[in-house]
Amino acid sequence: MGHRNEHLQTEGDINISQQRQQWYDAIHDEATQKALARDADHFLHQALSTPCLDVLASSSGVRLTSLAGKSYYDFHGNNVHQLGYHNEYILNRVKRQLDVLAFSPRRFTNLPAIALAERIATLTDQTLPRVLFAPGGTSAISMALKLARLVTGKYKTIAMYDSFHGASMDSISLGGEYVFQQGLGPLMAGSVHVPPINTYRGMWFDHDNEPGDLAYADYLEYVIEKEGDVGVLVAETVRSTTVHVPSVPYWRRVRELCDRHGVLLVLDEIPIGMGRTGSVFAYQQYGIIPDILVLGKGLGAGIIPMAAIACRAELNVAARGSLGHFTHEKNPLGSEAALAAFDYMEEQDVLAHVATLSKLLKSRLHAMQARFDVIGDVRGVGLLWGVELVTDRQTKAKASELAENVLYRCLELGLSLKVSDGNVLSLYPPLVITEDELNEALDILETALNNELKEN
């Protein structure tokens, strides 16, 4: 295989690779070929997106069905599929709202929007009682950045290298993925980056010379002190792509140093909120409270684009300015979808279900690690797991080509997953997946690994 730009492997599988072309060549359904050609002819091409790999016709539960009738277990879902596709409980609530009030002009409010703001405040135990909605996660990140500047009077931001917090100019400046920044010239001034936690192949050890993450917090404080005027730290509570799970001491130390240096702590839970880590919000597992929490993706239950920020009461300082000013700021349909999602999670005890299946998923993945030497590391929490493929467990060299080959093997067998950082198989099953469905999907992954290794 020819030279590949490693920068293109930071976020997901590549849509211009040799493997993708082989996938296209294997499509024999004429209707699918024509639809893909029409799509490629009219949408702007961009990495990680267009050209697309298949044409969807329908979805239900944990599965996607293509135009040709091929069914996929969806372990990717852009993390909007937490409660499954075509969830009738949520759909019926949104349909009823559609008949009553589908749009609310910004100068008015409506009961679903008010109820959702109250619900989010309640779910944070009233520690984050002020809320503002947005039509998507990128916009919510922008609101958080604006609010941080107003509160602190400081413009510098800190985020992690390889992090993704949205695709607008301010959010790609904040984030640290080259694939979103390349060719765009100077970005937002004051964007500072630090290495992300990686206790598997990280550059630092903890104070006892063991793999850990407290040294990352030490370096973060060093950067804050040297920069001198940092206003905000933005980070995922748990890394969703490569699935690195920080320790409790790490987040408590970060919370303390942010307080000491006057830095607002913004936790981006756009992809991992709504129960994916086993709690409604991931930060609740660490005994800390962020200054601003950012939500999105699953908040709209995979039906209506919906995002939000929730913040401490004392940050309500923008009455004479504008943080969002979005046309769909208090979207009654999105609010009702989110309310229905929270109700469904409570009535069906989804968090208990996640806790049960998390043990099964962990057990199955560790069994695969014992079987396949190419699995260097398995890590995760709740129903958010990463499987890191390596060519050698001692050197931990990335098995990027193997990871992409496994991706396409899984797609052929009916499992859609994500590849992150070139060699990490990222697994995000819907939270409503059954035990039998989870086992069947993991059987596909194991078969794909086995077949690929036998042939190569």
C-alpha positions as CSV (number, residue, x, y, z in Angstrom):
1,M,0.0,0.0,0.0
2,G,1.3,3.5,-0.9
3,H,2.2,6.4,1.4
4,R,-0.5,7.6,3.7
5,N,-0.7,11.0,5.4
6,E,-0.8,10.2,9.1
7,H,-2.6,13.5,9.7
8,L,-5.6,12.1,7.9
9,Q,-5.9,9.3,10.5
10,T,-6.5,11.4,13.5
11,E,-10.3,11.3,13.7
12,G,-11.8,8.4,11.7
13,D,-11.6,6.1,8.8
14,I,-10.4,7.6,5.5
15,N,-12.9,8.0,2.6
16,I,-10.1,8.3,-0.1
17,S,-8.1,5.2,0.8
18,Q,-7.4,2.0,-1.2
19,Q,-9.7,0.1,1.1
20,R,-12.5,2.5,0.4
21,Q,-12.1,2.1,-3.3
22,Q,-12.2,-1.7,-2.9
23,W,-15.4,-1.3,-1.0
24,Y,-16.9,0.7,-3.8
25,D,-15.8,-1.8,-6.4
26,A,-17.6,-4.6,-4.4
27,I,-21.0,-2.8,-4.6
28,H,-23.0,-4.6,-7.2
29,D,-26.4,-3.0,-6.4
30,E,-27.1,-0.6,-9.3
31,A,-29.4,1.7,-7.3
32,T,-26.8,2.1,-4.6
33,Q,-24.1,2.9,-7.2
34,K,-26.2,5.5,-8.8
35,A,-27.2,7.2,-5.5
36,L,-23.6,7.3,-4.3
37,A,-22.6,8.9,-7.6
38,R,-25.3,11.5,-7.4
39,D,-24.2,12.3,-3.8
40,A,-20.5,12.6,-4.8
41,D,-21.5,14.8,-7.8
42,H,-23.4,17.4,-5.7
43,F,-22.0,17.5,-2.2
44,L,-18.6,19.2,-1.5
45,H,-16.0,16.5,-0.8
46,Q,-14.4,16.6,2.6
47,A,-12.3,14.2,4.7
48,L,-14.2,11.8,6.9
49,S,-17.5,12.5,5.1
50,T,-18.2,12.7,1.3
51,P,-17.7,10.5,-0.7
52,C,-19.9,8.3,1.5
53,L,-19.6,4.5,1.8
54,D,-23.3,3.4,1.5
55,V,-26.8,4.7,1.1
56,L,-29.2,4.3,4.1
57,A,-32.9,3.6,3.5
58,S,-34.1,3.0,7.1
59,S,-33.1,2.4,10.7
60,S,-34.6,0.8,13.8
61,G,-33.3,-0.1,17.2
62,V,-29.6,-0.7,17.0
63,R,-29.5,-1.3,13.2
64,L,-29.2,0.6,10.0
65,T,-30.5,-0.8,6.7
66,S,-29.1,0.2,3.4
67,L,-30.8,0.9,0.1
68,A,-29.8,-2.6,-1.0
69,G,-31.2,-4.2,2.1
70,K,-27.9,-4.7,4.0
71,S,-28.2,-4.5,7.7
72,Y,-25.5,-3.0,10.0
73,Y,-25.2,-3.0,13.8
74,D,-24.4,0.7,14.4
75,F,-21.5,1.0,16.9
76,H,-20.7,4.5,15.5
77,G,-23.8,6.5,15.1
78,N,-22.1,9.9,15.6
79,N,-23.2,9.4,19.2
80,V,-26.7,10.6,18.5
81,H,-28.1,7.1,18.7
82,Q,-27.8,6.5,22.5
83,L,-31.5,5.4,22.8
84,G,-31.6,3.6,19.4
85,Y,-33.2,4.5,16.1
86,H,-36.9,5.0,15.5
87,N,-37.6,4.9,19.3
88,E,-41.4,5.1,19.2
89,Y,-41.6,6.5,22.7
90,I,-39.6,9.6,21.7
91,L,-41.0,9.8,18.2
92,N,-44.6,9.9,19.5
93,R,-43.7,12.7,21.9
94,V,-42.1,14.8,19.1
95,K,-45.0,14.1,16.7
96,R,-47.5,15.4,19.3
97,Q,-45.4,18.5,19.8
98,L,-45.3,19.0,16.0
99,D,-49.0,19.2,15.9
100,V,-49.1,21.9,18.6
101,L,-46.0,24.2,18.3
102,A,-43.2,23.3,15.8
103,F,-41.3,26.6,16.0
104,S,-40.9,29.4,18.6
105,P,-39.6,32.8,17.5
106,R,-36.6,33.8,19.6
107,R,-38.4,36.7,21.4
108,F,-40.9,34.1,22.8
109,T,-40.5,31.1,25.0
110,N,-42.5,27.9,25.2
111,L,-43.3,25.2,27.8
112,P,-41.0,22.4,26.5
113,A,-38.0,24.7,26.4
114,I,-38.6,25.9,30.0
115,A,-39.2,22.3,31.1
116,L,-35.9,21.1,29.5
117,A,-33.9,23.9,31.1
118,E,-35.4,23.0,34.5
119,R,-34.7,19.3,33.9
120,I,-31.0,19.8,33.0
121,A,-30.6,22.0,36.2
122,T,-32.3,19.2,38.2
123,L,-30.0,16.6,36.7
124,T,-27.0,18.6,37.8
125,D,-28.5,18.9,41.4
126,Q,-28.9,22.6,40.7
127,T,-25.2,23.1,40.6
128,L,-25.5,24.3,36.9
129,P,-28.8,26.0,37.0
130,R,-28.4,28.4,34.0
131,V,-28.9,27.0,30.6
132,L,-28.8,28.1,27.0
133,F,-29.7,26.0,23.9
134,A,-28.1,25.9,20.4
135,P,-28.8,24.0,17.2
136,G,-25.6,22.0,17.4
137,G,-22.6,21.2,19.5
138,T,-20.2,23.5,17.6
139,S,-22.5,26.4,18.4
140,A,-22.7,25.4,22.0
141,I,-18.9,25.4,22.3
142,S,-18.8,28.9,20.7
143,M,-21.3,30.1,23.4
144,A,-19.1,28.6,26.1
145,L,-16.0,30.4,24.8
146,K,-17.8,33.7,24.6
147,L,-19.1,33.4,28.1
148,A,-15.7,32.5,29.4
149,R,-14.2,35.7,27.9
150,L,-17.0,37.8,29.4
151,V,-16.5,36.3,32.8
152,T,-12.7,36.2,33.0
153,G,-11.7,39.0,30.8
154,K,-9.0,36.7,29.4
155,Y,-8.9,35.4,25.8
156,K,-6.5,32.5,25.9
157,T,-7.9,29.0,25.7
158,I,-6.3,25.6,26.6
159,A,-7.5,22.4,25.0
160,M,-5.8,19.0,24.1
161,Y,-4.0,18.1,21.0
162,D,-6.1,15.8,18.8
163,S,-9.3,17.0,20.5
164,F,-12.4,17.8,18.5
165,H,-14.9,20.4,19.8
166,G,-16.6,21.4,16.5
167,A,-15.9,22.5,13.0
168,S,-16.3,26.3,13.0
169,M,-13.3,28.6,12.9
170,D,-13.3,29.3,16.6
171,S,-13.9,25.6,17.6
172,I,-11.2,24.3,15.3
173,S,-8.8,26.8,16.8
174,L,-9.7,25.6,20.2
175,G,-9.5,21.9,19.1
176,G,-6.2,20.2,18.2
177,E,-6.8,18.1,15.1
178,Y,-4.8,19.0,12.1
179,V,-7.3,17.4,9.6
180,F,-9.7,20.2,10.5
181,Q,-7.1,23.0,10.5
182,Q,-5.0,22.2,7.4
183,G,-4.9,24.8,4.7
184,L,-7.0,27.4,6.6
185,G,-4.2,29.8,7.6
186,P,-4.1,31.7,10.9
187,L,-6.7,30.6,13.4
188,M,-8.1,32.2,16.6
189,A,-5.3,33.9,18.6
190,G,-4.5,32.6,22.0
191,S,-5.3,28.9,21.3
192,V,-2.9,26.9,23.5
193,H,-2.7,23.1,23.4
194,V,-1.4,20.4,25.7
195,P,-0.9,16.7,25.3
196,P,-4.0,14.5,25.9
197,I,-4.0,11.9,28.5
198,N,-2.6,8.6,27.2
199,T,-1.6,6.2,29.9
200,Y,-1.0,3.4,27.4
201,R,1.6,5.1,25.2
202,G,1.9,8.4,27.0
203,M,5.0,10.5,27.3
204,W,5.0,10.8,31.1
205,F,4.8,8.7,34.2
206,D,3.3,9.6,37.5
207,H,5.3,10.5,40.6
208,D,5.7,6.8,41.5
209,N,7.1,6.1,38.0
210,E,4.0,4.1,37.1
211,P,1.7,4.8,34.2
212,G,-0.9,7.3,35.2
213,D,-2.3,10.7,34.4
214,L,-1.3,13.1,37.3
215,A,1.8,14.2,35.4
216,Y,-0.5,15.5,32.7
217,A,-2.2,17.7,35.3
218,D,1.2,18.9,36.5
219,Y,2.1,19.9,32.9
220,L,-1.3,21.6,32.5
221,E,-0.6,23.8,35.5
222,Y,2.9,24.6,34.2
223,V,1.4,25.8,31.0
224,I,-1.2,27.9,32.8
225,E,1.4,29.5,34.9
226,K,3.7,30.2,32.0
227,E,0.9,31.6,29.7
228,G,-0.3,33.8,32.5
229,D,-3.7,34.9,31.1
230,V,-5.6,31.7,30.3
231,G,-9.3,32.1,30.7
232,V,-10.7,28.7,30.0
233,L,-9.8,25.0,29.8
234,V,-12.0,22.9,27.5
235,A,-11.8,19.2,27.6
236,E,-13.8,16.0,27.2
237,T,-14.5,14.5,30.6
238,V,-13.7,11.1,29.0
239,R,-12.0,11.0,25.6
240,S,-14.6,9.7,23.2
241,T,-12.5,8.8,20.2
242,T,-9.5,7.0,21.5
243,V,-11.4,6.3,24.8
244,H,-8.9,7.4,27.5
245,V,-10.6,7.4,30.9
246,P,-9.0,9.8,33.3
247,S,-8.6,8.9,37.0
248,V,-10.6,10.5,39.8
249,P,-7.4,12.2,41.2
250,Y,-6.7,13.7,37.8
251,W,-10.0,15.5,37.5
252,R,-10.0,16.6,41.1
253,R,-6.5,18.0,40.7
254,V,-7.5,19.8,37.5
255,R,-10.6,21.3,39.2
256,E,-8.4,22.6,42.0
257,L,-5.8,24.2,39.8
258,C,-8.4,25.8,37.6
259,D,-9.9,27.4,40.8
260,R,-6.5,28.5,42.0
261,H,-5.5,30.2,38.7
262,G,-8.9,31.7,37.8
263,V,-9.5,29.4,34.8
264,L,-13.0,28.4,33.9
265,L,-13.4,24.6,33.4
266,V,-15.6,23.7,30.5
267,L,-16.4,20.0,30.1
268,D,-17.4,18.9,26.6
269,E,-19.8,16.0,27.0
270,I,-21.4,16.4,23.5
271,P,-20.6,12.8,22.5
272,I,-20.5,11.1,25.9
273,G,-23.4,12.6,27.8
274,M,-26.9,11.1,28.1
275,G,-25.7,8.0,29.9
276,R,-23.0,6.6,27.7
277,T,-20.4,6.4,30.5
278,G,-22.9,4.9,32.9
279,S,-24.1,8.1,34.5
280,V,-26.3,10.8,33.0
281,F,-23.3,13.1,32.8
282,A,-19.7,11.7,32.9
283,Y,-18.4,14.4,35.3
284,Q,-20.7,13.0,38.0
285,Q,-18.4,10.0,38.4
286,Y,-15.5,12.2,39.5
287,G,-16.9,14.2,42.4
288,I,-16.3,17.6,40.6
289,I,-18.5,20.2,39.1
290,P,-17.5,22.1,35.9
291,D,-18.1,25.8,35.5
292,I,-19.8,25.1,32.1
293,L,-21.1,21.8,30.8
294,V,-21.6,21.4,27.0
295,L,-24.2,18.9,25.7
296,G,-25.3,17.9,22.3
297,K,-25.7,14.9,19.9
298,G,-27.8,12.4,21.9
299,L,-29.6,15.3,23.6
300,G,-31.9,15.5,20.6
301,A,-32.3,11.7,20.7
302,G,-31.1,11.4,17.1
303,I,-34.2,13.2,15.8
304,I,-33.8,16.9,16.3
305,P,-30.4,18.7,16.3
306,M,-30.1,20.0,19.8
307,A,-27.3,21.2,22.1
308,A,-27.0,23.2,25.3
309,I,-24.6,24.7,27.8
310,A,-25.4,24.6,31.5
311,C,-23.4,26.8,33.9
312,R,-23.0,28.0,37.4
313,A,-25.5,30.7,38.5
314,E,-22.9,33.4,39.0
315,L,-22.0,33.1,35.3
316,N,-25.2,34.8,34.3
317,V,-23.4,38.0,33.2
318,A,-24.3,38.4,29.5
319,A,-27.7,40.3,29.8
320,R,-26.4,43.2,27.7
321,G,-24.6,41.0,25.1
322,S,-25.5,38.0,23.1
323,L,-23.9,34.5,23.4
324,G,-26.0,32.6,20.9
325,H,-28.9,34.5,19.3
326,F,-29.8,31.5,17.2
327,T,-33.1,31.4,15.3
328,H,-33.9,28.0,16.8
329,E,-32.7,29.0,20.3
330,K,-35.7,27.6,22.2
331,N,-36.7,24.9,19.8
332,P,-39.9,23.2,21.1
333,L,-39.3,20.1,19.0
334,G,-35.7,19.6,20.1
335,S,-36.7,20.4,23.7
336,E,-39.5,17.8,23.6
337,A,-37.2,15.2,22.1
338,A,-34.7,15.8,24.9
339,L,-37.4,15.6,27.6
340,A,-38.7,12.4,26.1
341,A,-35.1,11.0,26.1
342,F,-34.6,11.8,29.8
343,D,-38.0,10.3,30.6
344,Y,-37.3,7.2,28.6
345,M,-33.9,6.7,30.3
346,E,-35.6,6.9,33.7
347,E,-38.6,4.8,33.0
348,Q,-36.6,2.0,31.3
349,D,-33.7,2.3,33.9
350,V,-31.2,2.6,31.0
351,L,-28.3,3.4,33.3
352,A,-28.7,0.0,35.1
353,H,-28.8,-1.7,31.7
354,V,-25.6,0.1,30.7
355,A,-23.9,-1.1,33.9
356,T,-24.8,-4.7,33.2
357,L,-23.8,-4.7,29.5
358,S,-20.6,-2.8,30.3
359,K,-19.4,-5.8,32.3
360,L,-20.2,-8.1,29.3
361,L,-18.5,-5.9,26.8
362,K,-15.4,-5.6,29.0
363,S,-15.2,-9.3,29.5
364,R,-15.6,-10.1,25.8
365,L,-13.0,-7.5,24.7
366,H,-10.4,-8.7,27.3
367,A,-11.0,-12.3,26.1
368,M,-10.2,-11.1,22.5
369,Q,-7.1,-9.4,23.8
370,A,-6.0,-12.7,25.3
371,R,-6.6,-14.4,21.9
372,F,-5.1,-11.8,19.5
373,D,-1.6,-10.5,20.1
374,V,-2.4,-7.5,17.9
375,I,-4.7,-6.1,20.6
376,G,-2.4,-4.0,22.6
377,D,-4.9,-2.3,24.9
378,V,-8.5,-2.5,25.8
379,R,-10.1,0.4,27.8
380,G,-13.4,2.0,28.4
381,V,-16.3,2.8,30.7
382,G,-20.0,2.2,30.4
383,L,-20.7,1.5,26.7
384,L,-17.7,3.5,25.5
385,W,-14.8,1.3,24.7
386,G,-11.6,1.4,22.6
387,V,-9.5,-1.5,21.2
388,E,-6.0,-0.4,20.3
389,L,-4.3,-2.5,17.5
390,V,-0.5,-2.8,17.4
391,T,2.0,-4.6,15.4
392,D,4.0,-5.4,18.5
393,R,3.0,-5.3,22.1
394,Q,6.4,-4.3,23.3
395,T,7.0,-1.4,21.0
396,K,3.3,-0.5,20.8
397,A,3.7,0.4,17.1
398,K,0.4,1.3,15.6
399,A,-1.3,-1.3,13.3
400,S,-3.1,1.4,11.2
401,E,-3.5,-0.7,8.1
402,L,-4.8,-3.6,10.0
403,A,-7.4,-1.3,11.8
404,E,-8.7,-0.1,8.5
405,N,-8.9,-3.6,7.1
406,V,-10.8,-4.8,10.1
407,L,-13.2,-1.8,9.7
408,Y,-14.1,-3.0,6.2
409,R,-14.3,-6.6,7.3
410,C,-16.8,-5.6,10.0
411,L,-18.8,-3.6,7.5
412,E,-19.0,-6.6,5.1
413,L,-20.2,-8.7,8.0
414,G,-22.8,-6.1,9.2
415,L,-21.1,-4.1,11.9
416,S,-20.4,-0.3,11.5
417,L,-17.7,1.0,13.9
418,K,-15.2,3.8,14.0
419,V,-11.4,3.9,13.7
420,S,-9.7,6.7,15.7
421,D,-6.1,7.9,15.7
422,G,-5.4,5.4,12.9
423,N,-5.4,2.3,15.0
424,V,-8.1,2.4,17.7
425,L,-11.4,0.6,17.1
426,S,-13.9,2.8,18.8
427,L,-17.1,1.0,20.0
428,Y,-20.2,3.1,20.8
429,P,-23.2,0.7,20.8
430,P,-26.6,2.2,21.4
431,L,-27.4,2.1,25.1
432,V,-30.6,0.1,24.4
433,I,-28.8,-2.8,22.8
434,T,-29.8,-6.2,24.2
435,E,-27.3,-8.8,25.5
436,D,-27.9,-11.0,22.5
437,E,-27.4,-8.2,20.1
438,L,-24.2,-7.1,21.8
439,N,-22.8,-10.7,21.7
440,E,-23.7,-11.0,18.0
441,A,-22.0,-7.7,17.2
442,L,-18.9,-8.7,19.1
443,D,-18.9,-12.1,17.3
444,I,-18.7,-10.1,14.1
445,L,-15.7,-8.1,15.4
446,E,-13.9,-11.3,16.5
447,T,-14.6,-13.0,13.2
448,A,-13.3,-9.9,11.3
449,L,-10.1,-9.9,13.4
450,N,-9.6,-13.6,12.9
451,N,-10.2,-13.6,9.2
452,E,-8.0,-10.6,8.5
453,L,-5.1,-12.1,10.5
454,K,-5.4,-15.5,8.8
455,E,-5.2,-13.9,5.3
456,N,-2.4,-11.6,6.2
